[in-house]
């Protein structure tokens, strides 16, 4: 039964894998509309500040994702950041860290500029727009609406308690509620000052809840198909020492996507070598048994097979 499950996971990994050169960038048409609007209104500087903040936000996602062993197959640049969907291969804890990276870098930049104003007050007039854009993008993305970052964090937390399918359903309901609330506020704004931003946000949230976009996904860099693609060129071997009690979760987190990884398993008392675990063995064990088994269990399993 486990062998059948392992083959199933491996087949899915092959289907989802891709080479690092296949990452595509999608720019929302709304970005072009915004560019025309801001330039026409004499606010080109504000638009480019927004674009810079969005790119910074996205680079933070990509950096942390790659460090944890994932890559994006599609980067979608939107006015509020990037609408990124999580892959089923992502561990919920990793999904939370990746999702929070974007808003955290925006808030860090905004805080840095606010501190700079105390030291160099004259720079305020040049940096105030960029600071505001970072704050807006950070807080908007923290809304618990999928696929915004806050929604991805909520989805990951729900996935720890419920099955992924049920977690998705819950988040779609939450997204629909926020979407209807935004449209209600837009209707209310017509009485005072029409706010088209609320209209676009409400439509986006409703569309996200009823027509989820699965094109932009984080994909495991260590999926077997992806690694085969990378081996078409010479790949440096990286050796890491771990104790026999180290769980696969820690070993997986230590993988370097730019090298082929090999783990030397040491006895905790004598520091003698108990055996070696290759990257492929690690990936197959994670697929078959999950992240909680130890390096020692894999070494013992290998010893039994060799007898």
C-alpha positions as CSV (number, residue, x, y, z in Angstrom):
1,X,0.0,0.0,0.0
2,X,2.8,2.4,0.9
3,X,4.6,1.5,-2.4
4,X,1.5,2.4,-4.3
5,X,1.1,5.7,-2.4
6,X,4.8,6.5,-3.0
7,X,4.4,6.0,-6.8
8,X,1.3,8.1,-6.8
9,X,3.1,11.0,-5.1
10,X,6.1,10.6,-7.4
11,X,3.9,10.8,-10.4
12,X,2.2,14.0,-9.2
13,X,5.6,15.5,-8.4
14,X,6.7,14.8,-12.0
15,X,3.6,16.4,-13.4
16,X,4.1,19.5,-11.3
17,X,7.8,19.9,-11.7
18,X,9.5,22.3,-14.0
19,X,12.9,23.7,-14.7
20,X,13.9,27.0,-13.1
21,X,14.0,28.7,-16.5
22,X,10.2,28.3,-16.9
23,X,9.1,30.9,-14.4
24,X,6.7,33.3,-16.1
25,X,5.7,36.9,-15.2
26,X,2.1,38.0,-15.6
27,X,1.3,41.7,-15.3
28,X,-2.3,42.5,-14.6
29,X,-4.0,44.8,-17.2
30,X,-5.1,46.8,-14.2
31,X,-1.5,47.9,-13.7
32,X,-1.5,49.4,-17.2
33,X,-4.8,51.2,-16.5
34,X,-3.3,52.5,-13.3
35,X,-0.2,53.7,-15.1
36,X,-2.2,55.7,-17.6
37,X,-4.5,57.1,-14.9
38,X,-1.6,58.2,-12.6
39,X,0.4,59.7,-15.4
40,X,-2.7,61.6,-16.7
41,X,-3.3,62.9,-13.2
42,X,0.3,64.0,-12.8
43,X,1.1,61.3,-10.3
44,X,3.6,59.2,-12.2
45,X,6.0,59.2,-9.2
46,X,3.3,57.7,-7.0
47,X,2.7,54.9,-9.5
48,X,6.4,54.0,-9.7
49,X,6.5,54.0,-5.9
50,X,3.7,51.5,-5.9
51,X,5.3,49.4,-8.5
52,X,8.6,49.4,-6.6
53,X,6.8,48.4,-3.4
54,X,5.0,45.5,-5.2
55,X,8.3,44.2,-6.7
56,X,10.0,44.4,-3.3
57,X,7.0,42.5,-1.8
58,X,7.3,39.8,-4.5
59,X,11.1,39.5,-4.2
60,X,10.7,38.8,-0.5
61,X,8.2,36.0,-1.3
62,X,10.6,34.5,-3.9
63,X,13.6,34.7,-1.6
64,X,12.1,32.9,1.3
65,X,10.4,30.4,-0.9
66,X,13.6,29.4,-2.6
67,X,15.4,29.3,0.8
68,X,12.8,26.8,2.0
69,X,13.1,24.7,-1.2
70,X,10.2,26.1,-3.4
71,X,9.9,28.1,-6.6
72,X,7.0,29.9,-8.4
73,X,5.9,28.8,-11.8
74,X,4.2,32.1,-12.3
75,X,4.6,35.5,-10.7
76,X,1.5,37.7,-11.0
77,X,2.1,41.4,-10.5
78,X,-1.1,43.0,-9.3
79,X,-1.8,46.6,-7.9
80,X,-1.9,45.2,-4.4
81,X,1.0,42.7,-4.7
82,X,0.9,39.3,-6.2
83,X,-2.0,36.8,-6.2
84,X,-0.1,33.6,-5.4
85,X,-1.7,30.2,-4.8
86,X,-0.2,27.6,-2.6
87,X,0.8,24.2,-3.8
88,X,-0.4,21.0,-2.0
89,X,3.3,20.1,-1.7
90,X,4.0,23.0,0.6
91,X,4.2,22.3,4.3
92,X,1.7,24.7,6.2
93,X,4.5,26.1,8.3
94,X,6.5,26.9,5.2
95,X,3.4,28.4,3.5
96,X,3.0,30.8,6.5
97,X,6.6,31.9,6.4
98,X,6.5,32.5,2.6
99,X,3.2,34.4,2.8
100,X,4.4,36.7,5.6
101,X,7.7,37.5,3.9
102,X,6.0,40.0,1.5
103,X,4.1,42.2,4.0
104,X,7.0,42.0,6.6
105,X,9.5,43.5,4.1
106,X,7.0,46.2,3.2
107,X,6.5,47.1,6.8
108,X,10.3,47.0,7.5
109,X,11.0,49.4,4.6
110,X,8.2,51.8,5.8
111,X,9.6,51.7,9.4
112,X,13.1,52.3,8.1
113,X,12.0,55.4,6.1
114,X,9.9,56.7,9.1
115,X,13.1,56.4,11.2
116,X,15.1,58.1,8.5
117,X,12.8,61.1,8.7
118,X,14.0,61.7,12.3
119,X,17.6,61.9,11.1
120,X,17.1,63.6,7.8
121,X,13.8,65.5,7.8
122,X,14.3,67.0,4.4
123,X,14.0,63.5,2.7
124,X,10.4,63.3,3.8
125,X,9.0,65.0,0.7
126,X,10.9,62.5,-1.5
127,X,10.1,59.3,0.4
128,X,6.7,59.8,1.9
129,X,4.8,58.4,-1.1
130,X,7.0,55.2,-1.2
131,X,6.5,54.7,2.6
132,X,2.7,55.0,2.2
133,X,2.7,52.5,-0.7
134,X,4.6,50.0,1.4
135,X,2.2,50.4,4.3
136,X,-0.9,50.1,2.1
137,X,0.4,47.0,0.3
138,X,1.4,45.3,3.6
139,X,-1.9,45.8,5.4
140,X,-4.0,45.0,2.4
141,X,-2.2,41.8,1.8
142,X,-2.7,40.8,5.5
143,X,-6.5,40.7,5.0
144,X,-7.7,37.0,5.5
145,X,-8.8,36.8,1.9
146,X,-7.4,34.1,-0.4
147,X,-5.1,34.3,-2.4
148,X,-3.8,37.4,-0.5
149,X,-1.0,36.7,2.0
150,X,-3.3,36.9,5.0
151,X,-5.6,34.4,3.3
152,X,-2.7,32.1,2.6
153,X,-1.7,32.2,6.3
154,X,-5.2,31.5,7.3
155,X,-5.4,28.6,4.8
156,X,-2.2,27.1,6.1
157,X,-3.4,27.3,9.7
158,X,-6.7,25.7,8.7
159,X,-4.8,23.0,6.9
160,X,-3.2,22.0,10.2
161,X,-6.7,21.1,11.5
162,X,-8.8,20.2,8.5
163,X,-8.2,18.6,5.1
164,X,-6.9,20.9,2.5
165,X,-10.2,20.8,0.5
166,X,-12.3,21.8,3.5
167,X,-9.8,24.6,4.3
168,X,-10.2,25.9,0.8
169,X,-14.0,26.0,1.2
170,X,-13.8,27.9,4.4
171,X,-11.4,30.5,2.9
172,X,-13.7,30.9,-0.2
173,X,-16.6,31.7,2.1
174,X,-14.5,34.2,4.0
175,X,-13.3,35.8,0.7
176,X,-16.9,36.1,-0.5
177,X,-18.0,37.9,2.8
178,X,-15.1,40.4,2.5
179,X,-15.9,40.9,-1.2
180,X,-19.6,41.7,-0.4
181,X,-18.5,44.0,2.4
182,X,-16.2,45.9,0.1
183,X,-18.9,46.3,-2.5
184,X,-21.3,47.5,0.2
185,X,-18.8,50.2,1.2
186,X,-18.4,51.2,-2.4
187,X,-22.2,51.7,-2.7
188,X,-22.0,53.8,0.5
189,X,-19.1,55.8,-0.9
190,X,-21.3,56.9,-3.8
191,X,-23.3,59.1,-1.3
192,X,-20.1,61.0,-0.2
193,X,-17.2,60.4,-2.6
194,X,-17.1,57.6,-5.1
195,X,-14.3,55.1,-4.3
196,X,-13.5,53.0,-7.4
197,X,-10.8,51.2,-5.4
198,X,-13.4,49.6,-3.2
199,X,-15.2,48.4,-6.3
200,X,-12.1,46.8,-7.8
201,X,-11.2,45.2,-4.5
202,X,-14.7,43.8,-4.0
203,X,-14.8,42.3,-7.5
204,X,-11.4,40.8,-7.0
205,X,-12.4,39.2,-3.7
206,X,-15.6,37.8,-5.1
207,X,-13.9,36.4,-8.2
208,X,-11.2,34.8,-5.9
209,X,-13.9,33.1,-3.9
210,X,-15.9,31.7,-6.8
211,X,-13.2,31.2,-9.5
212,X,-10.0,30.4,-7.7
213,X,-6.9,30.8,-9.8
214,X,-4.6,27.8,-9.5
215,X,-2.0,28.9,-12.2
216,X,0.4,30.5,-9.8
217,X,1.8,27.9,-7.5
218,X,4.8,27.3,-5.4
219,X,6.4,24.0,-6.6
220,X,8.9,22.0,-4.7
221,X,12.4,22.5,-6.1
222,X,13.3,19.0,-5.0
223,X,10.5,17.2,-6.9
224,X,12.3,14.3,-8.8
225,X,11.4,15.5,-12.2
226,X,12.7,19.0,-11.4
227,X,16.0,17.5,-10.1
228,X,16.4,15.5,-13.3
229,X,16.1,18.7,-15.3
230,X,18.8,20.4,-13.2
231,X,21.1,17.4,-13.6
232,X,21.4,18.0,-17.3
233,X,24.1,20.4,-16.3
234,X,26.9,19.6,-13.7
235,X,25.5,19.9,-10.2
236,X,27.8,20.3,-7.2
237,X,27.4,17.7,-4.4
238,X,26.8,19.1,-0.9
239,X,27.4,16.9,2.1
240,X,25.7,17.6,5.5
241,X,26.2,15.8,8.8
242,X,23.1,15.0,10.9
243,X,22.4,13.0,14.0
244,X,20.5,9.7,13.8
245,X,17.5,11.2,15.6
246,X,17.1,14.1,13.2
247,X,13.7,14.2,11.6
248,X,13.1,14.4,7.9
249,X,11.5,17.8,8.3
250,X,14.8,19.3,9.5
251,X,16.8,17.5,6.8
252,X,14.4,18.7,4.1
253,X,14.6,22.3,5.4
254,X,18.4,22.0,5.0
255,X,18.3,21.1,1.3
256,X,20.1,23.5,-1.0
257,X,18.3,23.8,-4.4
258,X,21.4,24.7,-6.3
259,X,23.3,21.5,-5.3
260,X,22.7,17.8,-5.0
261,X,22.5,17.1,-1.2
262,X,23.8,14.1,0.7
263,X,23.4,13.5,4.4
264,X,25.9,11.7,6.6
265,X,24.1,10.2,9.6
266,X,26.2,10.1,12.8
267,X,25.7,8.2,16.0
268,X,24.8,10.8,18.7
269,X,27.2,9.3,21.3
270,X,30.3,8.1,19.4
271,X,29.9,10.4,16.3
272,X,30.6,7.3,14.2
273,X,29.0,7.2,10.7
274,X,25.8,5.2,10.8
275,X,25.2,5.5,7.1
276,X,24.4,8.0,4.3
277,X,21.1,9.3,2.9
278,X,21.0,10.7,-0.6
279,X,18.6,13.5,-1.6
280,X,16.5,11.2,-3.7
281,X,16.1,8.8,-0.8
282,X,15.1,11.7,1.4
283,X,12.4,12.9,-1.1
284,X,11.0,9.4,-1.6
285,X,10.8,8.8,2.2
286,X,9.0,12.1,2.7
287,X,6.5,11.2,0.0
288,X,5.9,7.8,1.5
289,X,6.0,8.4,5.2
290,X,5.8,12.1,5.8
291,X,8.3,14.4,7.6
292,X,8.2,13.0,11.1
293,X,10.3,9.8,10.8
294,X,14.0,10.0,11.7
295,X,17.2,9.5,9.8
296,X,17.9,6.4,11.9
297,X,14.7,4.8,10.6
298,X,15.8,5.3,7.0
299,X,19.3,3.8,7.8
300,X,17.7,0.8,9.5
301,X,15.3,0.3,6.6
302,X,18.3,0.4,4.1
303,X,20.2,-2.1,6.2
304,X,17.2,-4.6,6.2
305,X,17.0,-4.3,2.4
306,X,20.7,-5.0,2.0
307,X,20.5,-8.2,4.1
